[in-house]
Amino acid sequence: MKSDDGAAVHSAVGQLESLITALPPDARRDKALYQLERLRMAFQSSHQEAVRFAAFTVNKIVRDAESEWGAAVSTAMDALRESLHRAGHEF
């Protein structure tokens, strides 16, 4: 993985996190924020399985809430998915 790929993942996580943080508080939002933090920690420690699990979970939460959370959150999830793919992570 190139350092640019790592920076792109961190940037994508931060963008998605800021959009989700701005949503009204509820259990789904809190779970997404928790899983984004888990994703960040797993990515920093290069723990492949933990990255896969956290990314899968965040992706599912966002997809399930897509109609409520809007296009910006969905687009940010797409960017996170792509940055993880470029960094060598599949989920």
C-alpha positions in Angstrom: 0.0 0.0 0.0 1.3 3.4 -0.9 1.1 6.2 1.7 -1.2 8.1 -0.7 -3.7 5.2 -0.4 -3.6 5.3 3.4 -4.1 9.1 3.4 -7.1 8.6 1.0 -8.7 6.0 3.4 -8.2 8.3 6.4 -9.7 11.2 4.4 -12.7 9.1 3.3 -13.3 7.9 6.8 -13.2 11.5 8.1 -15.5 12.7 5.4 -18.1 10.0 6.1 -17.7 10.5 9.8 -18.4 14.2 9.6 -21.5 13.7 7.6 -22.9 11.0 9.9 -22.0 13.0 13.0 -24.2 15.8 11.6 -27.3 13.5 11.5 -29.8 13.5 14.3 -28.7 11.2 17.1 -30.1 7.7 17.1 -28.9 4.1 17.6 -28.1 3.5 13.9 -26.0 6.7 13.7 -24.1 5.8 16.9 -23.4 2.3 15.6 -22.1 3.7 12.3 -19.8 6.1 14.2 -18.6 3.3 16.4 -17.8 1.1 13.4 -16.0 4.0 11.7 -13.8 4.3 14.7 -13.2 0.6 14.7 -12.3 0.8 10.9 -9.9 3.6 11.6 -8.1 1.6 14.3 -8.0 -1.6 12.3 -6.7 0.2 9.2 -3.9 1.9 11.3 -2.9 -1.4 12.7 -3.1 -3.2 9.3 -5.5 -5.8 10.7 -7.1 -7.1 7.5 -10.0 -9.0 9.0 -11.0 -6.2 11.3 -10.9 -3.8 8.4 -13.1 -6.1 6.4 -15.6 -6.5 9.2 -15.8 -2.8 10.1 -16.0 -1.7 6.5 -18.7 -4.3 5.7 -20.7 -3.2 8.8 -20.5 0.5 8.0 -21.4 -0.1 4.4 -24.5 -2.1 5.5 -25.6 0.6 7.9 -25.2 3.3 5.3 -27.1 1.2 2.6 -29.9 0.4 5.0 -30.3 4.1 5.9 -29.7 5.5 2.4 -33.2 6.9 2.0 -33.1 8.6 5.4 -29.4 9.8 5.3 -29.3 11.1 1.8 -27.1 11.1 -1.2 -24.1 12.9 0.4 -23.7 10.0 2.9 -24.1 7.4 0.2 -21.5 9.2 -2.0 -19.1 9.4 0.9 -19.5 5.7 1.5 -18.8 5.0 -2.2 -15.6 7.1 -1.8 -14.6 5.1 1.3 -15.2 1.8 -0.4 -13.1 2.9 -3.4 -10.2 4.2 -1.2 -10.2 0.9 0.7 -10.2 -1.0 -2.6 -7.2 1.0 -3.8 -5.4 0.3 -0.5 -5.9 -3.5 -1.1 -8.9 -4.1 1.2 -12.0 -6.0 -0.1 -15.2 -6.5 1.8 
